[in-house]
Amino acid sequence: MAALQAQRLFLTASSLSSSSTTSCATRPRRSSAARCRAALRAPTGLSTADGGLGLKLDWIPTTATSAAPAEYGAAKAVEKLRAIAEAAADRAEMHDIIGRQRDNWNHLLLHSTNSLALAASVMAALAPAAPTSIVALKASTGALLATAAVTMAAVNKIQPSQLAEEQRNATRLWRQLERDVRAALDLRTPLASADVQEAMDRVLALDAAYPLPLLPGMLDKFPKTVEAARWWPRRRQQQQLKTKSKSSVRRGGNGNGWSQDLEDEMRGLLRVLKAKDEHQYLTVGKLVLNLNRGLAVAGPVLASTAALAAAFIGAGEVGSWASGVAILGGALAAAANTVEHGGQVGMVFELLRNCAGFYHKLQEDIEATLGEADAERRENGEVFETKVALLLGRSTSDLKQFRRMASASFKDEDIKDFAGKLF
């Protein structure tokens, strides 16, 4: 019976197909857009509910093959990270070139200003002994000393040696960012938008910490308060990271390389970094800043005083005193300029700020790691300990001495040793 119904279906389908073809062929065409449509219908009485006739079209591709949303997002993240890596390499090259240029400024302006001040001092010494040309010598002395005073004031404002140190440090940090981004790309792990956002935050933080423009946008060379340099983005959910939550690791257990002894070691190290290392560099930085501020004021003041005294050279008894003041003022101005820029006091101050920032960043990294209560979600404890030891210039066995400093009974006054040996 089923075979008979299938035969009838086949014959009916064939007749329908031939009739539709004949009708399409004989029917006059109304327009070029007319279409012939054929339908296949099952005859009445034929059951198709259970195991009957069925037409499966799953094999027909409905749309073109496209990447999955997750793969598409990962591909976009890869392209963005590549763009960030290229921008970081370009920034590093720019900072390197500008750093060499500003270092050349420091040497050129140092020698030029000293030459002006010393040449004016020589002319002030020769003026009383040459009555016929005293007017020309007085004018030349005053002009040279005034030029030296203006040049000193401008150079002391921008501090070329400090600018050069900023660019050197920025070059190193931009190259480090490029290496980190390219390493993430080489690992071929699934990348997400969070990785791109983190890299972009680092780019913006570096641009703000070490600006390329000289004016405007230059960092304040004589800040009211000395703070550690910051070239990394501020962590999100900072309050949660600072909470001291107890972890589930045991004293002798091993949870992702973490143990209670290792946590105590990191907490003691964190305490030493705050009390000794960062505090030391900020304290010395204040002293260097005060010295630099004093020299920056002394140089132009001495040169201006000498230029004013040069106008009274040859005026009776006052003329001899005026000549001496001009000579002494020009020589002292050149000496102050040499100590400030030849000794690169501004560069030393920037170096101290960067060292303090280095230890402050290490503190935040330790706090962020310990702030995660679940040890399994942290970075491996042994790897993290090795990284910290390398950053401090110590071995991992040296870090065990800081374990006892995590106790509340241990006072800050009892801390004698510094955590870092690298800086």
C-alpha positions, 0 to 999 in steps of 0.5 A: 500500500505504501509503495502504491502511494509513493508511485502515485505521488511520483506520477502526480509530481511528474505530471505537475512538473510537466504541466507547469513547464508546458504552461510556462512555455506556452503562456505569453510573457507579460514582462521580463520580470515574470517568473514561473512558480511550481509547487509540490503538493502531497495528494490527499490521504497521504500521511506525512506525520510519522515517518512519512514524506519529508523534505530536509533543506538543512544542507543548503547554506542560508548565509555566507560563512562569517566569524563568530562574535567572540572570534571577531572581538578577539581579532579586533583586540589584536589589531588594536594592540598592534596599533598600540605597539606601533604607537609605543615604538614611535613614542619611544623614538620621539622621546629618544630624539628629543632627549638628546636634543635637550641634553645638547641644550644643557651643554650649549646654554651652560657654556654660552652663559658662562662665557658671557658672564666671564667675558663681562667680568674681564671687561669690568676689570679692564675698564678702570685701566683704560680711560679712553675706552671706558665708556665702550667697556662699561656698555659692553660689560653691562650688555653682556651681564644683562644678557647672561642674567636673562639667559640664566633666568630662562634656562633655570625655568626650563631646566634642560638637564631635568628635561633630558632625564624625563625623556630618557626615562620615558624612552625606557618606559615606552619601550617596556610597554611595547615589549609587553604588548608584543609579548601578549600578542606572541602568546596567542592567548584569547585577547579581550577588550579589557586587555586593550583598555589596560594598554590604552590606560598605560599609554595615556598615563605615560603621555601625562607623566612625560609630556613631549611639548615644552610649552605649554604642558611642561612639568613644574620644575619647582613644585611646592610638594615633592611627590613620587613620579607616577607613570602607570594608571590608577587601579580601579576599585582601589578601595577593594584592593586596600582592604586587608582580607584574610586569604585561605592559604595555610601556614605550610600549605601550597595554594597556587604557590602562596603560603602564609609565610610568603604573605607575611614576607610580602606584608613586611616588605611592603612596610619597609618600602613605605617607611624606608625606601620611598621616604628616603628618596622623597626626603633627599629630593626635597633637599635637592629641590631646595638647593636647585631653587636657591641656585636658580634664583642666585644666578640671575640675581648676581648677574643683574647686580653685576650689570647694574654695578657696571653702569657706575664704573669710572664714577669717582670713588664709587667707580672702583667699588662698582668695578669690583662688584661687577667682577665679583658678581659676574664670576659668582653668577658663572659659578652658580650656573656651573654648579646648577647645570654643570652638576645637573641638579635638576636631573638629580631631582628628577632621578630621585622622583623616579626612584620614589615612583619605582618603589611606590609602584612596587607597593601598589603591585604588592597591595593589589596582589594581597588584596585578592582573597582567593589565592587561586586567582592571584599570580603564582606566588613563587613567580611573584616572589622572584619578580619582586626580588629581581626588582629589588636587586635581591635573591628570594632567600634575602626576602625572608628576613622581612617576614618578622616585620609584618608583625604589629609589635615590630615598630617602624623605628626598629627597621634599619635595612632598606628593601631595595639594593638596586637603587 
